[in-house]
Each structure stands twice: as C-alpha cells, then as structure tokens.
Amino acid sequence: MNIRLTILLIVVLILFGGTVVGVVLTRNPEPKQDQDWLWRVDDNSLTNIAVTYQGETVEYWKKPGGIRWFIVEEDRERQVYQDKWSGTPLLLSGPKVVRTLADEMGDPAQYGLAPPITAIRITERTGRSYEAHLGLETPDGQNQYARLLGSDKLFIVPQIWARVLNRLVFQPPYPRLYDTDIEDRQLLNVGKQDVIYFEVTVDEDTVIYGEDREGNWYIIEEIEGSEEERDIPIPAELWGDWDVLLENPDVIDTVKEEFRDPENYGLEPATSSVWLATNADKTFEFFLGDLTPEGDLRYAITSGQTELYTVPAEWADSLEGLVTDPPVPLGEGS
C-alpha cells in the first residue's frame, strides 16, 4: 500500500475517533425521571381500607382467603357493589406522587394537613399499614398537598385521586340492583342520568309510566280497540319522588353471590318485574320475589346478574301499588 495513503487513513481515523469521544464527553446526560409513590403494594394483598373525610370515617375489609370486599357498619357488613368498587384496590395499591415539594415541610397546618382534610389508611394481610394525609388544593386546583405518616416530606398528589377517596366516604358503593350513575360525571362534563320511562308488571297486569321534556309524568295507556295510545297526566302531588326512587334503589343485603334455585324465592316466576330506561339510552330490568322469613324484606334479582338481593318490603309493595292502585284512574284522560 502507498505509504502516503496509509498515513492519510490513519489521520482520518484519529480525527473521527476524536470527534466521537468529544461528542460522548460533551453530551448532556438524560434527565433522571423520579417515579415517586406514596407506597407500592400488591392490590391483592390489601385486607383493610379506612378513609376519613371531614371527620367521617368509612371502613372496608376483605375476609381472610376471600375476594369480596365489605363495607363495615356498626351492626353489620354490607358487600360492596362490584361495578362501582372493582378498580378501587388497584387505585390504592400505588398512589402516584406528582412532585415532592420539600424534604422538610415545616408547619403542616399551612397546607391543610393538621388536621388533614382526608386520611387514608391501607393494611396488607401481613399487618403492615400505610397512612397518608391530604390537605388543601394547590393554587392551580389540579392537585392536593399530601404527606405520608412517619415522613416529613411534602408531596402533591392528583386532586382526582383525592376525589375518588372522598367518594368512598360520602358515597360508599352500597349494593344496588343496577347503577344509573355516570362515572366521573364532573370529569366527563355530562349531565345527570335520569329515569324517563318504566313499566311495572304485577302478575299479568302492566302499567307504563313516562316523562315529558318539561319533567311531567304521565301514564301511557293503550286505547282499547285501537293501536293508538294516550297520555294520562299525573299531578305532581300524587307522583312524589318515584322517578328518583328508581334511579338507584336501596339494596339491604346480598343474600347469595350466585344462586340456582329462583323458585325458592318467588322469582320463578317472579311476583313482579320492572323494566326502565334512562335519558342516556341505558335500560335495566329487575324482578321482585317473596318476603324474607322476617317479613320486612323482599327478594330481588337483576336481569343478567347472578346475585340474590333483599330490598325493603315497603318499597317493593309501593312499587307494585303503581299497578294495583295507580296515582290516577286508568281509562280517564285526554
């Protein structure tokens, strides 16, 4: 090889190598992303959750070896409504910190942390517990000040997470026949979901109720010998709050998670049934059965579900009264 060419190649390699080394030495390092969490646990390991909001506490627990969660009350435990509860343990297993504001917070009262607005305590099956306190909202309204009990650090956490915690106190996920609530209604900026139409059937008799755009309720009655219908207006003083009572009827307890003998509870065939529709184009159907042995409750099921519930007998009887004793005489009206 020509010696001049060899020398030229060596010089080129030296220059190229120096350029690479210079780039490596002068390159800015990638910013480190700190993934801060209040705590990180396996959601399946949680056995107890207690939330305090504005001085009121609601406690939830899971039985050893079980998968179902219950709301702890003074005289009983009520199984949570799974559709409303399902993601809660996961949400509480690893709450994300938006930012660590200070390693030493100073006076916690200035952040609304003494006393806190909200307190959340979780316990694992090993007995290990974590407790966090949430205080005032940050000036931008997007986050809240927070601290982990036992630590002097000051954090901020998403306000939406705090909102979910607070709902566990002022709106516990009690068992329901069905759920007309729209999740995160404020976040989605959508209106309230209302019942606007329902049919009640007792034995073989059915009465249909509907609401007009002005919020007035009426009975929809077929005209005998015709395919046409007519609306019979219901005076407001006779209607009461039936549409509200049907939006999320109170369930007293979950008798069985799965049952295969509906005939033993007056549900095959059912004593009565209700089919309803909302202004969000959602429909629901449920069935009412016999009285419980104590006589103050009725058995009930929801179409397509396996749970056997109990509902107040007085509420069920009044609902059936919309057929047996409607608020206005049928066959009358314009």
C-alpha positions in Angstrom: 0.0 0.0 0.0 1.2 3.5 -0.8 2.7 5.0 2.4 1.1 8.4 1.8 -2.3 6.7 1.5 -1.7 4.8 4.7 -0.7 7.9 6.6 -3.8 9.7 5.3 -6.1 6.9 6.5 -4.5 6.9 10.0 -5.1 10.7 10.3 -8.7 10.3 9.2 -9.3 7.6 11.8 -7.7 9.7 14.6 -9.8 12.7 13.7 -13.0 10.6 13.6 -12.2 8.9 16.9 -11.6 12.3 18.5 -14.9 13.6 17.3 -16.8 10.6 18.7 -15.0 11.0 22.1 -15.8 14.7 22.1 -19.5 14.1 21.5 -19.7 11.5 24.2 -17.9 13.7 26.7 -19.9 16.8 26.0 -23.3 15.3 25.5 -25.9 16.3 28.2 -27.0 13.4 30.3 -30.6 12.3 30.1 -32.7 13.9 32.8 -33.5 11.4 35.6 -37.2 10.7 36.0 -38.0 10.0 39.6 -41.1 7.8 39.8 -42.3 8.7 43.3 -45.1 6.9 45.0 -46.7 7.2 48.4 -46.4 3.4 48.6 -46.4 0.4 46.3 -48.2 -2.8 47.3 -49.9 -5.7 45.6 -53.6 -4.8 45.4 -54.5 -8.5 46.1 -52.6 -8.2 49.4 -54.9 -5.5 50.8 -57.3 -6.6 53.5 -58.5 -3.3 55.1 -59.1 0.2 53.8 -60.2 3.1 56.0 -61.0 6.6 54.7 -61.7 9.6 56.8 -63.2 12.7 55.1 -64.2 15.9 57.0 -64.3 13.9 60.3 -66.4 11.0 59.0 -64.8 7.5 58.5 -65.9 4.6 56.4 -64.1 1.3 56.6 -63.8 -1.6 54.1 -62.4 -5.0 54.6 -61.9 -8.3 52.9 -62.3 -11.6 54.7 -59.3 -13.9 55.0 -58.9 -16.0 51.9 -61.8 -14.2 50.2 -62.0 -11.9 47.2 -65.2 -9.9 48.1 -65.0 -6.6 49.9 -67.5 -5.4 52.5 -68.5 -2.1 54.0 -68.1 -2.2 57.8 -71.1 -0.8 59.7 -71.9 -0.8 63.4 -74.3 -3.7 63.3 -73.5 -5.5 60.1 -71.3 -5.7 57.0 -72.6 -5.0 53.5 -71.0 -6.3 50.4 -69.8 -3.6 48.0 -71.4 -3.1 44.7 -68.7 -4.6 42.5 -69.3 -2.5 39.4 -68.5 0.6 41.5 -65.8 -1.0 43.6 -63.8 -3.1 41.1 -60.8 -0.8 40.4 -60.6 0.7 43.9 -57.9 -1.7 45.5 -55.7 -1.3 42.4 -56.1 2.5 42.6 -55.0 2.4 46.3 -52.1 0.0 45.7 -49.8 2.5 44.2 -50.9 6.2 44.5 -48.6 8.3 42.3 -47.0 11.5 43.6 -47.0 14.4 41.1 -44.0 16.0 42.8 -42.0 16.2 46.0 -42.2 19.8 47.1 -39.9 19.6 50.2 -38.0 17.1 52.3 -39.0 19.1 55.4 -42.5 20.5 55.2 -42.3 22.8 58.3 -45.7 23.6 59.7 -48.2 21.1 58.2 -51.2 23.3 59.2 -50.4 25.8 56.4 -51.0 23.0 53.9 -54.3 21.8 55.5 -52.5 18.7 56.9 -53.0 19.4 60.6 -55.7 18.3 60.9 -55.9 16.7 57.4 -59.0 17.1 55.1 -58.7 13.4 54.1 -56.9 10.5 55.7 -56.4 7.1 54.0 -55.1 4.0 55.8 -54.5 0.7 54.0 -53.5 -2.6 55.6 -51.9 -5.7 54.0 -52.6 -9.2 55.0 -49.1 -9.2 56.8 -50.4 -6.5 59.1 -48.2 -3.8 57.5 -50.1 -0.5 57.2 -49.6 2.8 55.4 -51.4 6.1 56.1 -51.5 9.2 54.0 -53.0 12.6 54.8 -54.3 15.0 52.2 -54.7 18.7 52.7 -55.6 21.8 50.7 -55.7 22.1 47.0 -52.8 23.6 45.2 -53.3 27.1 43.7 -53.9 25.6 40.2 -56.7 23.4 41.6 -55.3 20.3 39.9 -53.5 18.7 42.9 -53.6 18.5 46.7 -50.9 18.7 49.3 -50.1 15.3 50.9 -47.9 13.7 53.5 -47.1 10.1 54.4 -47.4 9.4 58.1 -44.0 8.9 59.5 -42.3 11.1 56.9 -41.6 14.9 56.9 -41.7 15.2 53.1 -44.3 17.3 51.5 -45.9 15.9 48.3 -48.6 16.9 45.9 -50.9 14.2 44.5 -53.6 14.5 41.8 -56.8 16.1 43.0 -58.8 13.5 41.0 -57.3 10.8 43.3 -58.4 12.7 46.4 -61.9 13.0 44.9 -62.2 9.2 44.5 -61.1 8.7 48.1 -63.6 11.2 49.4 -66.4 9.5 47.5 -65.7 6.3 49.4 -67.0 8.3 52.5 -69.8 10.4 51.2 -71.0 7.9 48.5 -70.0 4.4 49.6 -70.5 1.7 46.9 -73.5 0.1 48.6 -75.0 -2.9 46.8 -77.5 -2.0 44.1 -79.9 -3.7 41.8 -78.4 -1.6 39.0 -76.4 1.6 38.6 -77.6 4.7 36.8 -74.7 6.8 37.9 -72.3 8.1 35.2 -68.7 7.5 36.4 -66.7 10.7 36.8 -69.6 12.8 35.8 -67.8 16.1 36.6 -64.7 15.0 34.6 -66.7 14.0 31.6 -68.8 17.1 31.7 -72.1 15.3 31.1 -75.4 15.7 32.7 -77.2 13.6 35.3 -78.7 10.3 34.1 -82.4 10.2 34.9 -85.1 7.6 34.6 -87.6 8.8 32.0 -89.7 5.6 31.3 -90.6 2.4 33.1 -93.0 -0.4 33.0 -94.2 -2.2 36.1 -95.8 -5.7 35.8 -97.6 -7.4 38.6 -98.9 -10.9 37.8 -100.0 -10.2 34.2 -101.0 -6.6 34.6 -98.6 -3.9 33.3 -98.8 -0.1 33.7 -96.4 2.2 31.7 -95.1 5.5 33.0 -93.2 8.2 31.0 -91.8 11.7 31.5 -92.1 14.6 29.0 -89.5 17.2 28.3 -90.9 19.5 30.9 -90.5 16.9 33.6 -94.1 16.0 34.0 -95.0 12.3 34.5 -98.0 10.5 32.9 -99.4 7.1 32.4 -99.1 5.7 28.8 -102.3 3.8 28.2 -103.4 1.9 25.1 -106.8 2.9 23.7 -109.0 -0.2 23.7 -109.7 -1.5 20.2 -107.0 0.8 18.7 -103.3 0.7 18.2 -103.0 4.3 19.4 -102.0 5.4 22.9 -102.9 8.3 25.1 -101.2 10.0 28.0 -102.9 10.4 31.3 -101.2 13.3 33.3 -100.2 12.6 36.9 -100.5 15.6 39.3 -97.1 16.3 40.9 -98.6 16.0 44.4 -99.7 12.4 43.6 -96.4 11.4 41.9 -94.0 12.2 44.6 -90.4 11.1 44.0 -90.9 7.8 42.2 -88.6 8.6 39.4 -85.8 9.4 41.9 -86.5 6.3 43.9 -86.0 4.2 40.8 -82.6 5.7 39.9 -80.6 3.7 42.4 -82.9 1.7 44.6 -81.6 0.7 48.0 -80.4 -2.9 48.4 -80.3 -4.1 52.0 -78.0 -7.0 51.5 -76.5 -9.6 49.1 -78.0 -12.9 50.1 -76.1 -15.0 47.6 -73.5 -14.2 45.1 -74.7 -17.0 42.8 -78.0 -18.8 43.2 -79.6 -21.5 41.1 -83.0 -22.0 42.7 -85.1 -18.9 42.0 -88.3 -20.8 42.5 -87.5 -21.0 46.2 -87.6 -17.2 46.5 -90.7 -16.4 44.5 -88.6 -15.5 41.4 -89.6 -18.3 39.1 -91.9 -16.9 38.0 -91.3 -13.5 39.6 -94.1 -11.9 41.6 -93.5 -8.7 39.7 -91.0 -7.0 37.4 -89.8 -3.6 36.4 -88.2 -2.5 33.1 -86.9 1.0 32.9 -85.0 3.3 30.5 -82.9 6.5 31.2 -82.1 9.6 29.2 -78.7 8.1 28.5 -80.2 5.3 26.5 -79.5 2.7 29.1 -82.1 0.1 30.2 -82.4 -2.1 33.2 -84.8 -4.8 34.4 -85.3 -6.3 37.8 -87.6 -8.8 39.5 -89.2 -8.9 42.9 -90.0 -12.1 44.8 -91.2 -13.4 48.1 -90.9 -11.9 51.6 -87.9 -13.0 53.7 -88.7 -15.1 56.8 -88.6 -11.9 59.0 -91.2 -10.3 56.8 -89.6 -6.9 56.4 -87.7 -7.5 53.2 -88.3 -8.9 49.7 -86.0 -11.0 47.5 -84.9 -9.4 44.2 -82.7 -10.1 41.2 -81.4 -8.1 38.3 -81.7 -9.4 34.7 -78.5 -10.9 33.6 -76.9 -11.0 37.1 -76.3 -13.9 39.5 -76.6 -12.1 42.8 -79.7 -12.5 45.0 -80.5 -9.4 46.9 -83.0 -8.2 49.5 -84.9 -4.9 49.2 -87.2 -3.1 51.7 -90.6 -4.7 51.5 -92.3 -1.4 51.9 -90.6 0.0 48.9 -91.4 -3.1 46.8 -95.1 -3.0 47.9 -95.3 0.6 47.0 -93.8 -0.1 43.6 -96.4 -2.8 42.9 -99.0 -0.3 44.0 -98.3 1.7 40.8 -100.1 -1.2 39.1 -102.7 -2.3 41.6 -103.5 1.3 42.7 -102.2 3.8 40.1 -102.0 7.5 41.1 -104.7 8.4 38.6 -107.7 6.3 37.4 -106.9 4.4 34.2 -109.3 4.8 31.3 -109.6 8.6 32.0 -107.7 11.4 30.5 -107.4 13.3 27.3 
